[in-house]
């Protein structure tokens, strides 16, 4: 079986809800990422055999196969197909897995895996709320209700359940959140994101044009006292908006090839995909799945957590990476070294390849070898990807 290599990895800088990136149609954001991957590799666009794009809210501007629409909004020829993937927050990480499986099997040689979400223009939950509001029903079927009676699946409740199960204090979660901002500030100021961010032109409220290159969610004036002062999401709980991921507009992507693809492109690979895992877990607590998924992935890859140099564990809510560190025995110094979604934002379907782009570039900048990425996902799912940086 062939190997799967990442030869380019890019993302846009995130935008706050209603902020700097909100003027961009998500299809054009996706097309811009596709173009950037082609430019980075100097690839003949006709060599790309598929575009697999993660997107959670596939409604409105993200409807009717956003991946294909992004292809048509890019410099790729019409002959390049595209398909959209929804594995909730892990959508574009799953897109990467599908792309890797395609090139490893030899069915394809050059595939783009990507993700996009404009949470300003397509609000979270719209794909369920809009039909329900207009009399077109709810996703929870009679048989699903029978198995999970009177349960409203909720990531917010899941975060509180994890905090309680693992006996996490609000102070512990607040500390994690301020650290996310501090790491993101340090990464931004040092230029750590420069190689992964694709500049995009935005229009300021004044009408002035500007290139957007800095993640808008980072609070450069963040303080522990300020984070501690944010009200709880529910009375008696432990999670606040400050210890949750930020709503975000953004897109990201990676180009994945096998040995034939490397030869056709004439490029050096950035990383090799070592292992991929996806599991289903308890859909009620929902966000705990990255823990057993990581343990399974390490076992299947015949590796230990200490073999991994850097981890990207999506900061959907602070309780998730805090519990993950405790249960896997991970080193806190290796997790989300450039900050995470609490500071940088979580553009849902765009986050999987966003985190992978950051992980690939961080491994290269730090001259490290192995990286592991995992995401908690709606429905009690989790993907895990282990990569080896090739220097």
C-alpha positions, -999 to +999 in steps of 0.1 A: +000+000+000+012+035-008+020+061+018+001+093+022+020+126+024+010+162+031+027+185+007+010+218+016-010+230+046-027+264+049-055+283+066-071+317+068-067+338+099-099+334+119-126+360+120-150+368+149-188+365+145-198+395+125-161+405+122-135+409+096-141+378+076-179+379+077-179+398+043-166+367+026-190+341+011-179+307+024-177+293-011-151+320-020-132+313+012-130+276+002-119+285-033-092+308-019-078+279+001-078+256-029-060+283-049-034+287-021-026+250-021-022+250-059+001+280-056+022+266-028+029+234-047+030+249-082+007+220-091-010+217-125-046+222-114-057+194-137-037+169-116-060+173-086-084+143-087-108+153-059-116+180-034-131+168-001-144+196+020-157+195+056-186+217+065-211+213+094-239+236+085-247+226+049-275+251+044-279+285+028-246+297+015-230+264+024-257+242+007-258+223-026-223+207-021-201+235-009-170+216-020-180+215-056-191+251-055-157+260-040-140+242-069-160+262-094-150+294-075-113+285-077-087+282-105-094+245-108-109+232-141-145+221-141-132+185-145-122+184-108-149+170-086-157+179-051-177+164-022-188+177+012-183+159+045-201+163+078-186+146+108-195+176+129-165+194+143-142+167+129-155+172+093-123+184+077-102+160+098-124+133+083-119+149+049-081+144+054-087+108+064-107+102+032-081+119+011-053+098+027-073+066+022-078+075-015-041+080-022-029+051+000-052+028-020-038+040-052-073+050-065-061+086-067-027+103-065-034+140-056-064+150-034-072+182-016-087+178+019-102+211+033-129+227+054-149+258+056-174+274+079-188+309+080-205+310+114-215+346+108-234+340+076-246+304+084-252+304+122-245+272+142-275+249+143-293+266+113-295+233+094-317+218+122-334+250+134-346+263+101-365+231+090-379+226+125-392+262+126-409+257+092-426+224+100-401+200+084-394+180+115-365+172+138-335+149+134-345+129+165-365+100+151-390+078+171-364+050+174-336+074+184-360+088+211-368+053+223-331+046+228-323+080+243-357+091+259-361+128+268-325+136+261-316+167+242-281+160+229-261+191+238-224+198+236-228+225+263-242+199+287-215+175+276-188+200+286-204+204+321-207+166+324-170+162+316-160+189+341-180+172+368-169+136+359-132+146+360-136+168+391-123+199+373-126+232+391-136+265+374-102+279+384-085+251+366-105+258+334-099+295+337-062+289+339-063+268+308-082+295+289-057+323+298-029+300+287-045+295+253-046+333+247-010+337+260+003+310+237-016+324+207-003+359+215+033+346+217+028+326+184+014+356+166+041+380+178+069+356+169+055+349+134+048+313+141+016+314+120+032+332+090+038+301+069+003+286+074-019+317+070-032+327+036-038+365+036-072+375+024-084+410+015-111+424+038-130+457+038-130+476+071-161+495+083-144+527+071-143+512+035-105+508+037-091+476+022-067+455+043-051+421+042-063+399+071-034+379+086-040+379+124-066+357+141-093+381+152-104+361+183-071+365+202-076+388+231-042+406+234-054+423+266-067+391+282-062+387+319-069+359+344-090+382+364-111+391+333-116+354+324-126+346+360-152+373+359-172+359+329-205+345+340-212+307+340-231+292+311-255+276+336-261+281+373-240+259+394-218+250+364-181+254+357-179+264+321-181+300+308-179+316+273-143+324+282-135+287+286-153+277+254-142+279+218-150+311+199-175+313+171-153+318+140-153+323+102-125+305+084-113+280+059-083+256+058-069+228+037-041+204+030-029+187-002-024+149+001-005+128-023+011+094-026+045+085-042+032+089-077+018+123-067+051+134-052+068+125-085+042+143-106+044+174-085+081+174-080+078+186-044+092+176-010+066+163+015+060+182+047+047+152+066+037+115+064+004+103+078+013+075+102-021+065+115-058+074+114-086+064+138-122+073+142-146+060+169-181+064+182-187+069+219-213+080+243-235+107+225-248+121+257-216+132+274-206+135+237-172+153+240-152+125+259-145+104+227-110+119+221-097+100+251-105+064+241-099+073+205-063+085+213-056+054+234-068+032+205-048+051+180-016+049+200-021+011+205-028+005+168+003+026+158+024+008+184+033+041+200+031+056+235+020+091+244+056+100+252+066+092+216+045+121+204+062+155+204+032+178+199-005+174+203-034+195+188-065+187+209-094+209+198-104+234+226-141+231+219-145+235+257-116+236+282-128+205+300-120+184+269-082+190+266-079+191+304-095+157+308-076+144+278-042+153+293-052+136+326-064+104+311-037+099+284-008+110+306+001+137+280+026+164+288+009+198+292+039+215+276+032+197+243-005+205+239-017+233+216+016+251+218+004+280+197-029+283+215-062+267+206-098+274+197-105+293+230-082+320+216-080+313+179-116+303+172-133+271+161-148+274+126-166+240+130-161+222+096-129+242+090-112+232+122-098+198+113-074+208+086-069+241+104-054+222+134-035+200+110-019+230+093-008+244+126+005+210+137+025+205+105+041+239+107+048+238+144+066+204+141+088+219+114+095+251+133+104+232+165+123+205+146+101+178+161+091+145+146+057+132+157+024+150+160-011+139+171-044+157+164-078+149+178-112+165+179-144+159+200-174+158+177-212+160+180-228+126+184-200+113+206-174+109+178-137+115+176-110+114+149-073+109+157-045+115+132-008+108+139+017+123+115+055+123+111+071+156+101+096+151+072+124+177+075 
